């Protein structure tokens, strides 16, 4: 079973930025929404350990859903670039950068595809978010 963790590096109004490791190796960078008290669709999720399971998203295709988050469902890993793209989910990118005036993650489509390829065949894994 894969071990996936995110170490959050920065929290602010522009989002929650971090680094995702897969089996102890840096895989990509992440962007979550700002910290807004775990509000559905608007906030990053609380730090902790969760189970992720493979799902088929109508919007994003095959991906993984973070489960067991108190009061929340449908938290997915997916592509996107800035905090408004997250809808309470976790965006994956190859690097941090700017799109116009907004900070975010770049090369998201490639980072997301690589993550899915590296997790191919996994139906579930343990997932930890560290502050």
N, C-alpha and C positions, 0 to 999 in steps of 0.2 A: 504494500500500500504506500502510495506517495505521501510525503510530508510536505505541506505547503504552509508558508508563513509570510506575513507582511510585517515589516518593521516600519512604523510611522515615523517620518522624519520631521514633518512640519504640519501644523494645523493653523488655519486662518480663514478669513472670509472668502479667499479664492479657492478653498478646498482643503482636503487632507491628502498630503503627498507622502508616498512611501516607496519601499523596495520590496518586491516579492521574491522569495527564495523557494526553489523547488529542490527537495532533498538536500538542503544546505547550500546550494549554489544559486547565486543571483541569476534570476531569469529575466526580470523586466522591472519597470517602474510602475507605480499605481497612482490613481487619483480617485478619491472618494469625495462625496459632498462634505461641506463644513460640519463641524460638531454642533448639532442642534437638538440635543437631548433625545436622540434615537427616534426622531419624528419620521413617520412613514413617508418614503419618497423624497425626503429633504435632507436627511442627516446620514453621516457615517454611522456604522454600527459600533456598539461598545467593544472595547478590547476584550479578548477572551478566546476560548477554544470552541470551535464549532465543527459540524460535519458538513461536507459538501457532497452533493450527489449530481450525477449527470442528468441533464434535462434537455428537452428540445424546446427552445423558445420560438414562439411565432415571429418575433422580431429579429432575433440574432442567430437562429439555427441551433446547432449543438453547442452546449456550454455546460457550466456547472452552477448550481444554486447553493447558496450558503443557507443552511437550515439551523433550526433551534435558536434563532435570535429572538429574544423576548419581544412580543408584540409586533413582529415583522415577518413578512413572507416575500417571495419573489425577488430576492437579492441575488443578482447574477453577476458573473464575470462577463464583460463584453467590451466591444470597441467603442471608442469615443475619445474626444480630445479635451474638453473643458468641463468644469463642474456642472454646468447646466445639462450636459449630456448624460449624467449619471443616474438621475431619477432614483437615488438611494442605493445604487449599485457600485461595483468596483470596475473602473476602467483600467485597461492594461496598455502600456506604451513602451517604446524602445528607449525613450529619453524624455527628460523634462524640457519644456520650451514655451514659446509664445505663439498664439494664433491671434494676430492683430494685437489688441490691448490685453487679451486674457492669457493668464498663465495656464498651462495644462501639460498633457503628455502628447508626444508626437509619435508618428509611425505606429499608430495603434493597431491598424489592421494586421500588420506583419507580426507585432508582438502577440496579439490575440491568437493568430494562426499557429505561431510557434508554441505557445502555451498548450493549445488544444492538441497539437501533434505530440508534444512531450507527455501528455496525459492520456494519449490514445489507449483504449482498452480499460481504463479505470472507470469504475461505476460509482465510487465514493472515495473520499480521502479526508483525513483530519486536517483542519485549517486553524491556524492560530494568528491572531492579530495582537501585536505588541506595541505599546506606546513608546 
